[in-house]
Each structure stands twice: as structure tokens, then as C-alpha cells.
Amino acid sequence: MSSDSNTVAAFGLRGSTGWIVGSVLGGALGAIAFGILMWLLDPEILAGAIPAIYGLEPTTAVGWAVHIAHGIVLGVAFGMLVTRDPILGVLRTDVATDVLARAGVVARLIGAGFVFGLAVWAILPLLVLPVWVNAVGGSGAAAFPTAAAGSLLGHLLFGVVLGVVFAATVDLRDRPTDATL
């Protein structure tokens, strides 16, 4: 393994399942970071609104469990996206722009995590959640602050933590850029 920290993961999980491990770990830790922020801003969202989305009894333990499960699923989606062509090819492409050329795979993965967190915020709480709440009639989830600044900040935090953990645990140097991963 090269000592170039811009292109090599710290732990270097390899093989066909390495990205899954990094994705699950990154998703869980990202969800925990987001959950802590949510707990500090409004603990009722975690304890009441998240379980209510599924019609579950509003308790803190259930809220945390559902929130972390969401993070793991989204982490795996992120890992699947960034290890497949064309995204992996873009992450490893040499570019002529000085700023992007100095940003190696690790920095680009963190940036991809940020963009992923933004996309998750724009799609899930803003578009999918209102439809879901109307379909299942979850009255407790109706007060979920989907477009709140705290929600945006939490999803961005989730994405950045996911990108950092994924970059630190998965070695993408020698991974082929095709859909057979």
C-alpha cells in the first residue's frame, strides 16, 4: 500500500464485500452523528416523529433504531453508487483543474458524501415523506419538519460522515471501473 493519503484508504478494505462493510459502518456512524444533532435540536423528532412514520410506538429506542437502520440502507446505496462506473471513474479521473487535481479520491469521496446527503434531503423528507405520511395516515409524523434548516444540516452531516468513513475504510485504488463489482 502506498503512503499517499490522497488515494489510499487508511484501513484499505478490499474485495467484493469491502465496500459493503465501509458503507454499513459509514451509514451507521453518519446516522448517529445526525441523530445526536437531531436530539440536540428537537428530541421529539427522534423519539416520536420517526417511529410514527411507520405507525410504531413513539419511544426513543425505536426512533434511534429506525434512524440508524435508515442510515445503513442509505450508506449501502451510497457505497453501491460510488463503486460503480461511471461515478468511480469520475472520482478517480485526472483533471486539468488545479483545485480538483489536488483533491484525491479521499477528498472526492467526502465531497460525494456531501452531495449524497444533500440529495437525500431533497428527495426523502421533501418529496417522499409527505406522500408516505398521507398514504399511511401517520398523524404523529405529520409535524415532521421536513424543510427545516436542522434537517438540511443533519442530512449534510450524515453525508459528510458517511463519505469520511467510507474513504477511510475502503480502498478504491485498484478497483476496476465497471459494473461487475
C-alpha positions as CSV (number, residue, x, y, z in Angstrom):
1,M,0.0,0.0,0.0
2,S,1.3,3.4,-0.9
3,S,1.6,6.1,1.8
4,D,-0.2,8.6,-0.4
5,S,-3.1,9.6,1.9
6,N,-4.9,11.2,-1.0
7,T,-5.5,7.9,-2.8
8,V,-5.4,5.2,-0.2
9,A,-7.9,4.3,2.5
10,A,-6.5,4.1,6.0
11,F,-7.6,0.5,6.5
12,G,-8.0,-0.5,2.9
13,L,-10.9,-2.9,2.9
14,R,-10.7,-4.7,-0.4
15,G,-12.5,-7.4,-2.3
16,S,-16.1,-7.7,-3.4
17,T,-17.5,-7.1,0.1
18,G,-15.2,-4.3,1.3
19,W,-17.4,-1.6,0.0
20,I,-20.4,-3.1,1.8
21,V,-18.6,-3.1,5.2
22,G,-17.5,0.5,4.7
23,S,-21.0,1.5,3.6
24,V,-22.7,0.0,6.6
25,L,-20.2,1.4,9.0
26,G,-20.3,4.9,7.4
27,G,-24.1,4.8,7.2
28,A,-24.5,3.8,10.9
29,L,-21.9,6.4,12.1
30,G,-23.4,9.1,9.9
31,A,-26.9,8.3,11.2
32,I,-25.6,8.5,14.8
33,A,-24.0,11.9,14.1
34,F,-27.2,13.1,12.5
35,G,-29.2,11.6,15.4
36,I,-27.1,13.5,18.0
37,L,-27.7,16.7,16.2
38,M,-31.4,16.0,15.9
39,W,-31.5,15.1,19.6
40,L,-29.9,18.4,20.5
41,L,-32.2,20.5,18.3
42,D,-35.5,18.7,19.0
43,P,-35.5,15.3,20.7
44,E,-39.2,14.7,19.9
45,I,-38.4,14.2,16.3
46,L,-36.2,11.2,17.1
47,A,-38.4,9.8,19.8
48,G,-41.9,10.5,18.3
49,A,-41.9,11.5,14.7
50,I,-39.6,8.9,13.2
51,P,-41.4,5.9,14.8
52,A,-44.7,7.5,13.8
53,I,-43.7,7.3,10.1
54,Y,-44.1,3.6,10.4
55,G,-47.0,3.6,12.9
56,L,-44.7,2.4,15.7
57,E,-45.0,3.2,19.4
58,P,-43.1,6.5,19.9
59,T,-40.1,5.7,22.0
60,T,-36.6,6.9,21.9
61,A,-35.1,3.4,21.4
62,V,-37.4,2.7,18.5
63,G,-36.6,6.1,17.0
64,W,-32.9,5.5,17.2
65,A,-33.2,2.0,15.8
66,V,-35.2,3.2,12.8
67,H,-33.0,6.2,12.2
68,I,-29.8,4.0,12.3
69,A,-31.4,1.5,10.0
70,H,-32.3,4.3,7.6
71,G,-28.6,5.3,7.7
72,I,-27.3,1.8,7.0
73,V,-29.6,1.4,4.0
74,L,-28.6,4.8,2.6
75,G,-25.0,4.0,3.3
76,V,-25.2,0.9,1.2
77,A,-26.9,2.9,-1.6
78,F,-24.0,5.4,-1.4
79,G,-21.4,2.6,-1.5
80,M,-23.1,1.0,-4.4
81,L,-23.2,4.3,-6.3
82,V,-19.6,5.3,-5.7
83,T,-18.1,1.9,-6.6
84,R,-19.9,1.7,-9.9
85,D,-18.9,3.2,-13.2
86,P,-19.4,6.0,-14.2
87,I,-19.1,7.5,-10.7
88,L,-16.0,5.6,-9.7
89,G,-14.4,6.7,-12.9
90,V,-15.2,10.3,-12.2
91,L,-13.9,10.0,-8.6
92,R,-10.5,8.7,-9.9
93,T,-10.2,10.8,-13.1
94,D,-7.2,13.1,-13.6
95,V,-8.5,16.5,-14.2
96,A,-6.8,19.7,-15.6
97,T,-8.3,22.0,-13.0
98,D,-5.7,22.6,-10.3
99,V,-8.1,22.5,-7.4
100,L,-9.7,19.2,-8.4
101,A,-6.4,17.7,-9.4
102,R,-5.1,18.3,-5.8
103,A,-8.2,16.7,-4.4
104,G,-7.5,13.0,-4.4
105,V,-10.0,10.2,-4.1
106,V,-10.5,10.7,-0.4
107,A,-11.5,14.3,-0.7
108,R,-13.7,13.5,-3.7
109,L,-15.4,10.8,-1.7
110,I,-16.1,13.2,1.1
111,G,-17.5,15.7,-1.4
112,A,-19.6,12.8,-2.9
113,G,-20.9,12.2,0.6
114,F,-21.9,15.8,1.0
115,V,-23.7,15.8,-2.4
116,F,-25.4,12.5,-1.4
117,G,-26.6,14.0,1.9
118,L,-28.0,16.9,0.0
119,A,-29.7,14.7,-2.5
120,V,-31.2,12.5,0.3
121,W,-32.5,15.6,2.0
122,A,-34.1,16.9,-1.3
123,I,-35.7,13.6,-2.1
124,L,-36.7,11.7,1.0
125,P,-38.0,14.3,3.5
126,L,-39.1,16.9,1.0
127,L,-40.7,14.6,-1.7
128,V,-41.2,11.1,-0.4
129,L,-42.1,11.7,3.3
130,P,-45.2,13.9,2.6
131,V,-46.6,11.3,0.2
132,W,-45.8,8.5,2.7
133,V,-47.5,10.3,5.6
134,N,-50.6,10.9,3.5
135,A,-50.7,7.2,2.4
136,V,-50.3,5.7,5.8
137,G,-52.1,8.4,7.7
138,G,-49.4,8.8,10.3
139,S,-50.6,11.7,12.4
140,G,-47.5,11.8,14.6
141,A,-45.3,12.2,11.6
142,A,-47.3,14.9,10.0
143,A,-45.5,17.5,12.1
144,F,-42.1,16.3,10.9
145,P,-40.0,19.4,10.0
146,T,-39.0,18.3,6.5
147,A,-37.7,21.6,5.1
148,A,-36.2,22.9,8.4
149,A,-32.6,24.1,8.4
150,G,-31.8,21.5,11.0
151,S,-33.0,18.7,8.7
152,L,-30.7,20.0,5.9
153,L,-27.8,20.4,8.3
154,G,-28.4,16.9,9.7
155,H,-28.5,15.3,6.2
156,L,-25.3,17.1,5.2
157,L,-23.6,16.0,8.3
158,F,-24.8,12.4,7.6
159,G,-23.3,12.6,4.1
160,V,-20.0,14.0,5.2
161,V,-19.5,11.5,8.0
162,L,-20.6,8.7,5.5
163,G,-18.0,10.0,3.0
164,V,-15.2,10.3,5.6
165,V,-15.8,6.8,7.0
166,F,-16.2,5.2,3.5
167,A,-13.0,6.9,2.3
168,A,-11.1,5.8,5.5
169,T,-12.2,2.2,5.2
170,V,-12.5,1.3,1.5
171,D,-9.5,1.2,-0.8
172,L,-10.7,2.2,-4.3
173,R,-7.2,2.4,-5.9
174,D,-7.2,-0.9,-7.8
175,R,-10.9,-1.4,-8.2
176,P,-12.0,-1.8,-11.8
177,T,-14.4,0.8,-13.1
178,D,-17.1,-1.4,-14.4
179,A,-20.5,-2.6,-13.2
180,T,-19.2,-6.1,-12.2
181,L,-18.1,-5.1,-8.7
